[in-house]
């Protein structure tokens, strides 16, 4: 623990404080440890571990799901999802806030990325809410919170990373995210309803009728089939999650280019470029985070941390509060992908022994807790995306998003203490 603190954590935090990008901060900390710690670790370990980190069949699913979301966005098909959500929930008090949440859930079943969903939902919904006299901070806060559902519902890019690095079934993790994703959407809608009712926000619209709702559903049905293809193919054993992503990309090209005829060659090329950029930026963090994590494992930090925490208390509630607080603090200033890879193996023994979690349950708990970090400053990346759209400052937005963070903390508690929330569907499908 002492060697890790001096030669790994201290340089890493120092480089972050100087504004060095997180991937290079991780790499520099590893170099300092190998050079100066006195441990018999050759520099060739970095090269071999980086190669091993990226030589993963499961990680091939990452660019395919990113590409699927990019294709649908550039083909302009997300508007059809918004119209469907408007027909389903737009007539309630706080209707546009509920539309934002449901749109986030629908997009979450396609893109699998909180940041991508924030960039899609924000420009669509925030101006619409402002036109109906919703406060700017409220519009930005619900847009940010709704975007996080994209990382919970399958297919989820963070769950792909967690599953590939911790050796947990990605198909099982996908199913484990269904109930928490639905609960999160309902919790956000309930908070929006309370806030809108108290402030009398928005214009109450009449219910558009079953016929118009059915028409909107039919218009969006080719898009809604994508999650069914992904999950259905994985659960039936027809293809793996990686192959499911490739099928989703091909289907999106066919739907956007041939059925709706809105996907052009230029937009297809743009989707390839953006997918390459997002994938490369994520994988460099994955590779160097894995080296950092391997050094922690070499120093037996996970075992020492588990023994230390269990020495303090064996009470499940206290351990849950300690671990949750730790993950929330780490999520406020460090990239979620790096956190998943470094802290995932670090806390796994404690979660399995001290909290009595199953591996799939732990994977969802880890992802969900770190996901809250994208909503909290100073590294609340989703807040940085929606704040300029709504033209609000980060301080007021951070205050407005607090009720949604509290609602998500309730769902996180259910994930930790009610195993059926995450394990029911994977158990039925035979993953447990």
C-alpha positions as CSV (number, residue, x, y, z in Angstrom):
1,X,0.0,0.0,0.0
2,X,2.9,2.4,0.9
3,X,4.7,1.7,-2.4
4,X,1.4,2.2,-4.3
5,X,0.7,5.5,-2.6
6,X,4.2,6.9,-3.2
7,X,5.0,5.7,-6.7
8,X,1.5,5.2,-8.3
9,X,-1.2,7.3,-6.7
10,X,0.9,10.4,-5.8
11,X,2.4,10.8,-9.4
12,X,-1.0,10.1,-10.9
13,X,-2.8,12.7,-8.8
14,X,0.0,15.2,-9.4
15,X,-0.2,14.9,-13.1
16,X,-4.0,15.2,-13.0
17,X,-3.6,18.4,-10.9
18,X,-1.3,19.8,-13.6
19,X,-4.0,19.2,-16.3
20,X,-2.3,16.3,-18.0
21,X,-5.0,14.1,-19.8
22,X,-6.0,11.1,-17.7
23,X,-4.5,8.5,-20.1
24,X,-1.1,10.1,-20.1
25,X,-1.3,10.6,-16.3
26,X,-1.9,6.9,-15.9
27,X,1.0,6.0,-18.2
28,X,3.4,8.4,-16.6
29,X,2.6,7.1,-13.1
30,X,3.2,3.5,-14.3
31,X,6.6,4.6,-15.8
32,X,7.6,6.3,-12.5
33,X,6.7,3.2,-10.5
34,X,8.7,0.8,-12.7
35,X,11.7,3.2,-12.8
36,X,11.9,4.2,-9.1
37,X,10.0,1.8,-6.9
38,X,12.8,-0.8,-6.8
39,X,10.3,-3.6,-7.6
40,X,11.5,-6.1,-10.1
41,X,9.1,-5.1,-12.9
42,X,10.6,-4.7,-16.3
43,X,9.5,-1.9,-18.7
44,X,8.5,-4.6,-21.2
45,X,5.5,-5.3,-18.9
46,X,3.9,-2.0,-20.0
47,X,4.0,-3.0,-23.7
48,X,2.8,-6.5,-23.1
49,X,0.0,-5.4,-20.8
50,X,-1.2,-2.7,-23.2
51,X,-1.2,-5.3,-26.0
52,X,-3.1,-7.7,-23.8
53,X,-5.7,-5.1,-22.8
54,X,-6.6,-4.3,-26.4
55,X,-6.4,-7.9,-27.6
56,X,-9.9,-8.6,-26.5
57,X,-12.7,-10.0,-28.7
58,X,-15.3,-8.5,-26.3
59,X,-14.0,-5.0,-26.8
60,X,-14.8,-5.2,-30.5
61,X,-18.4,-4.7,-29.5
62,X,-17.5,-1.1,-28.3
63,X,-17.1,0.5,-31.7
64,X,-20.1,-1.3,-33.2
65,X,-22.5,0.0,-30.6
66,X,-21.0,3.5,-30.9
67,X,-21.4,3.3,-34.7
68,X,-25.1,2.2,-34.4
69,X,-25.9,5.3,-32.3
70,X,-23.9,7.6,-34.7
71,X,-25.7,6.2,-37.8
72,X,-29.2,6.8,-36.3
73,X,-28.3,10.3,-35.1
74,X,-26.8,11.3,-38.5
75,X,-29.8,9.8,-40.3
76,X,-32.1,12.0,-38.3
77,X,-34.1,9.1,-36.9
78,X,-34.0,10.2,-33.3
79,X,-36.8,12.7,-34.1
80,X,-39.1,9.7,-34.6
81,X,-38.3,8.5,-31.1
82,X,-39.0,12.0,-29.7
83,X,-42.4,12.0,-31.4
84,X,-43.2,8.6,-30.0
85,X,-42.2,9.7,-26.5
86,X,-44.4,12.8,-26.9
87,X,-47.4,10.7,-27.6
88,X,-46.8,8.4,-24.7
89,X,-46.1,10.8,-21.9
90,X,-46.1,14.4,-23.2
91,X,-49.7,15.0,-22.0
92,X,-48.8,14.7,-18.3
93,X,-47.8,17.5,-16.0
94,X,-44.2,18.3,-16.7
95,X,-44.8,16.5,-20.1
96,X,-41.6,17.6,-21.9
97,X,-39.5,16.5,-18.9
98,X,-41.1,13.1,-19.2
99,X,-40.6,13.1,-22.9
100,X,-36.9,13.8,-22.3
101,X,-36.7,10.8,-19.9
102,X,-38.5,8.4,-22.2
103,X,-36.4,9.6,-25.2
104,X,-33.3,8.9,-23.1
105,X,-34.5,5.4,-22.4
106,X,-35.3,4.7,-26.0
107,X,-31.9,6.1,-27.1
108,X,-30.3,4.1,-24.4
109,X,-31.5,0.9,-26.0
110,X,-29.6,1.9,-29.1
111,X,-26.5,4.0,-28.5
112,X,-25.3,2.7,-25.0
113,X,-23.5,5.9,-24.2
114,X,-24.4,8.7,-21.7
115,X,-22.3,11.3,-23.5
116,X,-23.7,10.5,-26.9
117,X,-27.3,10.6,-25.6
118,X,-26.6,14.0,-23.9
119,X,-25.3,15.4,-27.2
120,X,-28.5,14.1,-28.9
121,X,-31.2,14.9,-26.3
122,X,-29.9,18.3,-25.2
123,X,-30.3,20.2,-28.6
124,X,-33.6,18.5,-29.2
125,X,-35.4,18.9,-25.8
126,X,-33.8,21.9,-24.0
127,X,-34.9,24.6,-26.5
128,X,-38.4,23.0,-26.6
129,X,-38.7,23.1,-22.8
130,X,-37.5,26.7,-22.7
131,X,-40.1,27.7,-25.2
132,X,-42.8,26.3,-22.9
133,X,-41.4,28.4,-20.0
134,X,-39.6,25.6,-18.2
135,X,-36.6,27.1,-16.2
136,X,-33.4,26.7,-18.0
137,X,-31.7,24.9,-15.1
138,X,-34.6,22.4,-14.9
139,X,-34.4,21.7,-18.6
140,X,-30.7,21.1,-18.5
141,X,-30.8,19.0,-15.3
142,X,-33.4,16.5,-16.6
143,X,-31.6,16.3,-20.0
144,X,-28.4,15.5,-18.2
145,X,-30.0,12.9,-15.9
146,X,-32.0,11.3,-18.7
147,X,-28.8,10.9,-20.8
148,X,-27.3,8.6,-18.1
149,X,-29.9,5.9,-18.8
150,X,-28.0,5.3,-22.0
151,X,-25.3,3.6,-20.0
152,X,-27.7,1.5,-18.0
153,X,-30.0,-0.1,-20.5
154,X,-28.6,-2.6,-23.0
155,X,-26.5,-2.3,-25.1
156,X,-24.3,-0.4,-22.7
157,X,-20.7,0.6,-23.6
158,X,-19.6,0.8,-19.9
159,X,-21.0,-2.7,-19.3
160,X,-19.0,-4.0,-22.2
161,X,-15.8,-2.6,-20.7
162,X,-16.6,-3.9,-17.2
163,X,-17.5,-7.4,-18.5
164,X,-14.4,-7.7,-20.7
165,X,-12.1,-6.6,-17.9
166,X,-13.6,-8.4,-14.9
167,X,-14.5,-11.6,-16.7
168,X,-18.2,-11.2,-16.2
169,X,-20.7,-12.3,-18.9
170,X,-21.6,-9.3,-21.0
171,X,-25.0,-10.8,-22.0
172,X,-25.7,-11.3,-18.3
173,X,-24.7,-7.7,-17.6
174,X,-27.0,-6.4,-20.4
175,X,-30.0,-8.2,-18.9
176,X,-29.0,-7.0,-15.4
177,X,-29.4,-3.4,-16.6
178,X,-33.0,-3.7,-17.8
179,X,-34.8,-3.4,-14.5
180,X,-32.4,-0.8,-13.0
181,X,-32.8,1.2,-16.3
182,X,-36.6,1.1,-16.1
183,X,-36.5,2.0,-12.3
184,X,-34.2,4.9,-13.1
185,X,-36.5,6.3,-15.7
186,X,-39.5,6.0,-13.4
187,X,-37.6,7.7,-10.6
188,X,-36.5,10.6,-12.8
189,X,-40.1,11.0,-14.1
190,X,-41.4,11.0,-10.5
191,X,-39.0,13.8,-9.5
192,X,-39.8,15.8,-12.6
193,X,-43.5,15.5,-11.9
194,X,-43.0,16.7,-8.3
195,X,-40.8,19.7,-9.4
196,X,-43.1,20.6,-12.3
197,X,-46.2,20.3,-10.1
198,X,-44.8,22.5,-7.4
199,X,-43.6,25.1,-9.9
200,X,-46.5,24.7,-12.3
201,X,-44.0,24.3,-15.2
202,X,-44.9,23.6,-18.7
203,X,-48.2,23.5,-20.7
204,X,-50.5,20.6,-20.0
205,X,-51.3,19.0,-23.4
206,X,-54.4,16.8,-24.1
207,X,-53.8,13.1,-24.7
208,X,-53.3,12.7,-28.5
209,X,-55.4,9.5,-28.7
210,X,-54.7,5.9,-29.3
211,X,-54.7,6.2,-33.1
212,X,-52.0,8.9,-33.3
213,X,-49.9,7.1,-30.6
214,X,-50.2,3.9,-32.7
215,X,-49.1,5.8,-35.8
216,X,-46.1,7.2,-34.0
217,X,-45.2,3.8,-32.7
218,X,-45.4,2.4,-36.3
219,X,-43.2,5.2,-37.6
220,X,-40.5,4.4,-35.0
221,X,-40.9,0.6,-35.1
222,X,-38.0,-0.1,-37.5
223,X,-35.7,1.7,-35.0
224,X,-37.2,0.0,-31.9
225,X,-36.5,-3.4,-33.5
226,X,-32.7,-2.8,-32.9
227,X,-32.7,-3.6,-29.2
228,X,-34.8,-6.7,-29.9
229,X,-32.3,-7.8,-32.5
230,X,-29.4,-7.3,-30.1
231,X,-30.9,-8.9,-27.0
232,X,-32.8,-11.6,-28.9
233,X,-29.7,-12.7,-30.8
234,X,-27.6,-12.8,-27.7
235,X,-30.1,-14.7,-25.6
236,X,-31.0,-17.1,-28.3
237,X,-27.3,-17.9,-28.8
238,X,-27.4,-16.9,-32.5
239,X,-24.5,-14.4,-32.0
240,X,-22.3,-13.0,-29.3
241,X,-22.5,-9.4,-28.1
242,X,-19.7,-8.4,-30.5
243,X,-21.5,-10.0,-33.4
244,X,-24.8,-8.4,-32.3
245,X,-23.1,-5.0,-32.5
246,X,-22.0,-5.8,-36.1
247,X,-25.5,-6.9,-37.0
248,X,-27.0,-3.7,-35.5
249,X,-24.6,-1.6,-37.6
250,X,-25.6,-3.4,-40.8
251,X,-29.3,-3.1,-39.9
252,X,-28.9,0.6,-39.1
253,X,-27.3,1.2,-42.5
254,X,-30.1,-0.6,-44.3
255,X,-32.9,1.2,-42.3
256,X,-31.3,4.6,-42.6
257,X,-30.2,4.3,-46.2
258,X,-32.8,2.2,-47.9
259,X,-36.0,2.3,-45.8
260,X,-36.0,5.9,-44.5
261,X,-33.6,7.1,-47.2
262,X,-32.1,9.7,-44.8
263,X,-28.6,8.3,-44.5
264,X,-26.3,9.8,-47.1
265,X,-22.7,8.8,-48.0
266,X,-21.4,11.9,-46.3
267,X,-23.2,11.1,-43.1
268,X,-22.0,7.5,-43.3
269,X,-18.4,8.7,-43.6
270,X,-18.9,11.1,-40.7
271,X,-20.3,8.3,-38.6
272,X,-17.1,6.2,-39.3
273,X,-14.9,9.2,-38.4
274,X,-16.7,9.9,-35.1
275,X,-16.8,6.2,-34.2
276,X,-13.0,6.0,-34.7
277,X,-12.4,9.1,-32.6
278,X,-14.6,7.9,-29.7
279,X,-13.2,4.3,-29.8
280,X,-9.6,5.4,-29.9
281,X,-10.1,7.9,-27.0
282,X,-11.8,5.2,-24.9
283,X,-9.3,2.4,-25.7
284,X,-6.2,4.4,-24.8
285,X,-7.7,4.9,-21.4
286,X,-8.6,1.2,-21.2
287,X,-5.1,0.1,-22.0
288,X,-3.2,2.3,-19.6
289,X,-5.8,1.9,-16.9
290,X,-5.3,-1.9,-17.1
291,X,-1.5,-1.5,-16.7
292,X,-2.2,0.7,-13.6
293,X,-4.6,-1.9,-12.2
294,X,-2.1,-4.7,-12.9
295,X,0.5,-3.0,-10.8
296,X,-2.0,-2.5,-8.0
297,X,-2.8,-6.2,-8.2
298,X,1.0,-7.1,-8.2
299,X,1.3,-5.1,-4.9
300,X,-1.7,-7.0,-3.5
301,X,-3.6,-3.7,-2.9
302,X,-7.1,-5.3,-3.4
303,X,-6.4,-7.9,-0.7
304,X,-5.0,-5.3,1.7
305,X,-7.9,-2.9,1.0
306,X,-10.4,-5.7,1.6
307,X,-8.8,-6.7,4.9
308,X,-8.5,-3.1,6.0
309,X,-12.2,-2.4,5.3
310,X,-13.5,-5.6,6.9
311,X,-11.3,-4.8,9.9
312,X,-13.1,-1.5,10.3
313,X,-16.6,-3.0,10.1
314,X,-18.4,-6.0,8.7
315,X,-21.8,-4.3,8.8
316,X,-23.2,-4.4,5.2
317,X,-24.9,-1.1,5.5
318,X,-21.8,0.7,6.7
319,X,-19.7,-1.0,4.0
320,X,-22.2,0.0,1.4
321,X,-22.0,3.6,2.5
322,X,-18.2,3.6,2.6
323,X,-17.8,2.0,-0.8
324,X,-20.6,4.2,-2.4
325,X,-19.0,7.4,-1.0
326,X,-15.6,6.3,-2.3
327,X,-16.9,5.6,-5.8
328,X,-18.9,8.9,-5.9
329,X,-15.8,10.9,-4.8
330,X,-13.6,9.1,-7.4
331,X,-16.3,9.7,-10.0
332,X,-16.3,13.4,-9.4
333,X,-12.7,14.0,-10.6
334,X,-11.7,10.9,-12.6
335,X,-12.8,9.4,-15.9
336,X,-15.5,6.8,-15.6
337,X,-13.7,4.3,-17.9
338,X,-10.5,4.5,-16.0
339,X,-12.4,4.2,-12.7
340,X,-14.1,1.0,-13.9
341,X,-10.9,-0.7,-14.9
342,X,-8.8,0.4,-11.9
343,X,-11.4,0.3,-9.1
344,X,-13.3,-2.7,-10.5
345,X,-10.8,-5.3,-9.6
346,X,-9.7,-3.3,-6.5
347,X,-13.2,-3.4,-4.9
348,X,-14.5,-6.7,-6.3
349,X,-13.2,-8.8,-3.4
350,X,-14.7,-6.4,-0.9
351,X,-18.1,-6.4,-2.7
352,X,-18.2,-10.1,-3.0
353,X,-17.1,-10.9,0.5
354,X,-18.2,-7.9,2.6
355,X,-21.4,-7.0,0.7
356,X,-22.3,-10.5,-0.4
357,X,-22.9,-9.5,-4.1
358,X,-22.8,-11.8,-7.1
359,X,-20.4,-10.8,-9.9
360,X,-23.1,-9.6,-12.2
361,X,-24.7,-7.6,-9.4
362,X,-21.4,-6.1,-8.6
363,X,-20.8,-5.1,-12.2
364,X,-24.0,-3.2,-12.3
365,X,-23.4,-1.6,-8.9
366,X,-19.9,-0.4,-9.9
367,X,-21.1,1.0,-13.2
368,X,-24.2,2.7,-11.7
369,X,-22.2,4.3,-8.8
370,X,-19.5,5.6,-11.2
371,X,-22.2,6.8,-13.6
372,X,-23.3,9.3,-11.1
373,X,-19.9,10.9,-11.5
374,X,-20.9,12.2,-14.9
375,X,-23.6,14.3,-13.2
376,X,-21.4,15.8,-10.4
377,X,-18.7,18.5,-10.8
378,X,-15.9,19.1,-11.3
379,X,-15.8,16.3,-13.9
380,X,-19.5,16.0,-14.6
381,X,-19.0,15.5,-18.3
382,X,-22.7,15.4,-19.1
383,X,-23.2,18.8,-17.3
384,X,-20.5,20.3,-19.5
385,X,-22.5,19.2,-22.6
386,X,-25.9,20.5,-21.6
387,X,-24.9,23.7,-19.8
388,X,-23.9,25.6,-22.9
389,X,-27.1,24.4,-24.7
390,X,-29.3,25.8,-21.9
391,X,-27.0,28.8,-21.4
392,X,-26.7,28.2,-17.7
393,X,-23.6,28.2,-15.4
394,X,-22.3,25.0,-14.0
395,X,-23.0,26.0,-10.4
396,X,-26.8,26.5,-10.8
397,X,-27.0,23.4,-12.9
398,X,-25.2,21.4,-10.3
399,X,-27.8,22.5,-7.7
400,X,-30.7,21.7,-10.1
401,X,-29.5,18.2,-10.8
402,X,-29.3,17.2,-7.1
403,X,-32.9,15.8,-6.8
404,X,-32.2,13.5,-9.7
405,X,-28.9,12.4,-8.2
406,X,-30.8,11.6,-4.9
407,X,-33.4,9.6,-6.9
408,X,-30.6,7.6,-8.6
409,X,-29.0,6.9,-5.2
410,X,-32.2,5.2,-4.2
411,X,-32.0,2.9,-7.2
412,X,-28.3,2.3,-6.4
413,X,-29.3,1.2,-2.9
414,X,-31.9,-1.3,-4.4
415,X,-29.2,-2.7,-6.7
416,X,-26.9,-3.3,-3.7
417,X,-29.5,-4.8,-1.3
418,X,-32.2,-6.3,-3.5
419,X,-30.4,-8.9,-5.7
420,X,-33.5,-9.6,-7.8
421,X,-33.3,-6.1,-9.3
422,X,-30.2,-7.1,-11.2
423,X,-30.2,-10.9,-11.0
424,X,-33.8,-11.8,-11.9
425,X,-33.5,-11.6,-15.7
426,X,-29.9,-13.0,-15.9
427,X,-31.1,-15.9,-13.7
428,X,-34.1,-16.6,-16.0
429,X,-31.8,-16.6,-19.0
430,X,-29.3,-19.0,-17.4
431,X,-26.4,-16.6,-16.8
432,X,-26.4,-17.5,-13.1
